[in-house]
Structure formats: structure tokens, C-alpha cells
């Protein structure tokens, strides 16, 4: 039977949720997201004399990439736990600050470049997030914004949603972050970037594999509990979806590694 309870939205907009996720995020997600962060930062014309803002820095993948160019980086996040982790990297040219990316406590035109990697797309008001990035970027500066090309995100989230949609399409509910769906299209992403105050957007695609270690298959189901599509399933459907997921693993695994191709859009624009 189908559950009558609606899927519970993930607490994406609760800093305390991310505070608790710091260690797990750094271990499981940062090696993967760093691939996209490096690509996003590489599009920016920055160097030792540049001032760069990293919006929704998380554990600091994009901030670290920008800092390696010699730029002075300000990394902001609304999670105090994430900010503490970035400070703990001990990189002299990164200043990490707790701040709401929808209302930056920063002056106009203060930065040569701004970057957000899988951050602004999660904001309740993602349009405000993009406008704030434009406001604090100087005229002639640049921005790089990475989003997922699927409204279902990437990695385990993406595959699990695909399986649920295939088996039980009536149970799939919209993701709790509207920016995920709205910005997961190159044309809409470019339009949003222009509306925020940038110009000449160039949108490119990049795909990398999320490499899930499946040496302990019994632990895979624990990855599902934070996913809204999963929370809308009753016990029978949850079991069927978990079986289908494990079947995918057995068909496609290479040793202890199961790869999930995930595609991002990276929009680069001028201010």
C-alpha cells in the first residue's frame, strides 16, 4: 500500500542539520564535489591580487581551490559547523564567516569574483542569493555558479529517485528546494544569472562519477534516510526500492566501487 503521509522535506534550510553533517559530508561528498569545484574555480580569472567570495562554502572545496591561486578568499556559510571546519583547514588566505547568503553582510562591489558550488540552488530564495552575488561583485568582475543538471541532484540521491520514479511514479514528490528544478536547465540557468545582474553567461556541462564504496552492502540503506522521496514510501515499497538499488549495485559494481554518473551545469558570467 502507498503511504498516505506526504514526503517530509529535508531540513536543507536548517543550519543545525548541516552542523551535524560536517564530518559525513567531508568524508563522503567533498572528494566528489571537489571535482566540480575545481572546474568552477578554473573558469574565473583570479590570482594573487584577487578577492574572491565563496557562497555556501560547505567544508570549503571551492574556497580551497580559489586559495590555491593565491587569491584572498572570503568563504561564507549559514552553518557554524561548516564555517568552523573551513577555519580548521588553517589556510592563511581564507577567511570563513557565518552568514546568510540571501542577505550578505558585505559591501557592494567588494570582490573580483564570486563562486557558488551546489549552494545557491538550495536557498529558499535562490534568486536573492544570485542577486547578492552580483551586488558584491565589482563591475567587470566574474562569477561561477555550479548546479546539478537534474532536479533530483546527483549521486545516490539521483539514482534512488530514478528507481522510485520507475517503480512507483505516483509517490514521487517535488524536491523541497525549488532552485534544484528551476536551475537544472541551461537556458533557465542563464536567464536567472542575467536577471540577477550578471551578463554574458556561458553554461557548460561536466560529468563525474560518484564512487560509492559498497564493501558493506548492509550499510547502503542508511544513505536513504535523508532523502524525501524515500520518506514517502511505506514498508513494502521501501523494501522493493532497496532491493532494486542493490540489484543495480550488483550489476554495475567494479570490485567494491559502484559508480553513479552525475552531471552539473557551470554558469560563468561577467558583472
N, C-alpha and C positions, 0 to 999 in steps of 0.2 A: 504493500500500500504506500501511496505517496504521503509524505508528511504534510499536515495542514499548517505547520508553522513556517513562516517565511524565513529565508536565509538571513542569518544575523550578519550585519555588515562588520567588516574588520575594523578594529579601532585605529585606522590609519591616522586619524586626526587627534589622537591622544598621545601626548609626549611620553606618558608613563609606559605605554605599550612599547615604544621604541627604546626607552631606557632599559627595559627588561630584555630587549632583543640584541643588545650591543655585542655580546660575546658570540652568540649564534650567528648573527649577521656577518660579523667579521670573518668567522671561520667558514661559513657555507656560501655566502653571497659575494663577499668582496673579491675573492680571486676571479670570479666570473664578471662582475660589474666593472672591475678594473680594466678589462679588455676594451669595453666601450668607453670608459672614462678617458683612457689614454688616447683613443681615437678622437673623442670630442675635443680634448685639450689641444691635440695636434693641429686642429683647424684654426686655432687662434694665433695671431701674430704677436706673441708675447716673448719677453726675455727679461734680463736682469733689471731693466728700468721700468717694468710694467707693474701696475697694480691690478690684481685680479680678485673677483668675488666668486666664491663657490656657494651656490644657494642649495640648501638642503644637503649638506655635505655628507651626512651619514657618518661612516667611520673614516671618511677622508680620501677616498680613491682619487677623485678629481683634484682635490686640493694638493695631494702629494704629487700628482702628475704636473700640475702647474708650478709647484715649488721647485721641481727639478729643473725648470727653465731658468731659475734664478729670480722669478717674479716674487713680489711681495703679495702674499695671498691672505685674504680675509675669508674664513670658512664659517658659514652660519648654519645653525640647525635649531629647531624648536625643542629638541630633546637634550636635556642637560647631560644625559649619559653619553650620547654621541659626541657632544662637544668635549666632554672630559676625555673620551678616547682619542680624539684628534689631538688634543693638547698633549696627551701621553706619548704621542709619536716623538715629541721633542724636536720638531723641525723649526729652526730659528725663524725662517721666513714665512711661517704660517701662524696667523692669529685666529684662534677659534672663539666664536662668540655665540651665546644662546640668543636666538632672535626669531621672530615670526617673519617668514619670507613673503607674506602677503602685505606686510607693513614694515618695511625695513627701517631701522633706526640708524640711517646712514644718509649723508648729504647727497644732493643732486650731483651728477657728473663726477663722482669721486673715483671711478675705476676706468681703466683702459679696456677691460674685458670682463664679461660675466659668463659663468657656466652653470648649468644645472643638469645633472645626470640622473634621470629617473626620480626627480624630486618634485618640480613644479607640477607635473602631471597628477600628483597625489593631493594637491592642495584643495580644500573645499572651494576656494575661489582662485582657480588656477589662472584666470585672466588677470587678476590683481597681481599674482606672482610674476607673470610675464611683464606687466606694466612697471612693476617695481624694479625688475632687472633693467629695463630700458631707462628708467628715471635715473638710476645711479651710475649708468654707463655714459661716459663723456661723448659728445658729438665726434664722430669719426672712429669711435671705439667699435668693439665687436662682441658678439655673443655666440655661444654654442649651447644648444638645448637638445638633450637626448631623451627620447620617449620610446616606449615599446610599439611595435607595429601591429600588435594585437590588443584588443580591449581586454583580453584575458591575461595580459602581461607576458611572462616568459617562464622558462624552466619548468619546474614541477607544476606550478600554477597553470601554465599553458596546457600541458599535456592532460592534467586531470580535468580541466574544463572541457577539453576536446572529447574526452572519453564520456563524461557525463552528458554532454550535448548529443553524442551519438546514441547512447543507451536510453537516456531519459530527457529528451529535449524540452518536455513540459516543466521540468524542475529548474532550468537554468534561469537565474535572476540577474538583473544588471549588476555590474560591479559597483561598489559604493563610491567610487571616485569617478566622476563624470569626465575628468580630464583624460583618463585612460582611453576611453572610447573616442572622445572628440579629437584628440591629437594623434590617434593611431592611423592617420591618413595623411599622405604627403601634402595634398592640396590644402586640407583644413589646417594642418600644422603651419604651413607657410602663411596662410591667411591670418591665423592667430598671431603669429610673430609680427606681421605688418601692423595689425590692429593695436598691438602693444606699444608700438613706437619705433620698431626697427625697420630696416629696408633691405632690399636685395637678398631675400633669403635663398639659400641653396640647401636643398634637402637631399641627403644621401642615405642609402641603406647599408647596414652592416650586420652580418650574421656570425654568431659564435655558438659553439656547443656548450650547454651547461652539463658538466660531467658529474653525475651523481654516483657516489660510491654505494654499491649495492651488496657489499660483502655481508651485511647483516640485513637480509630482506625483511625480517620481522620488525625492524625499526622504521621501514618506509612509511607505514600508515601514520606515524606520528607527525609526518610532514603535512598531513592533510588538515589538521585540526584548526589551522588559522585561515582556511580558505572558505569564502562564503558559499560557493556552490556546493561544497561538501556538507556544510552545516544544514542545508535544506533537504538532505536525504534521510529517509527512515533507515532502520537497521538492515532490512533486506537489500535495499538499493545501495547502501554504503558497502555492504559485503560484495555485491556484484561489481561495483566500480573498482573496489580494491583488487578483486580477482583479475579484472581486465587490465588494471595498471601493472600488476605483477606479471601477467601474460606478456605485456609489451616489453617488460624488462627482460624476460627470458628469451624473447625472440631477438632482441637487439643488443643485448649486453655484449661487451667485449671484456672477458675476464670479470673483474669486479667493477667495471665502469659502464654506466648507462648514459649515453649522450642524448641530450634534448636540444635540437637546433632552435635558436631563438634569435629573432630579428629586431633590430632597433632602427629608428629613424633619427638622424642627427641633422638638425637645422642650424646652419651658420648664417649670421646676418650682421649687417652694419647698423650703427646707431646714427 
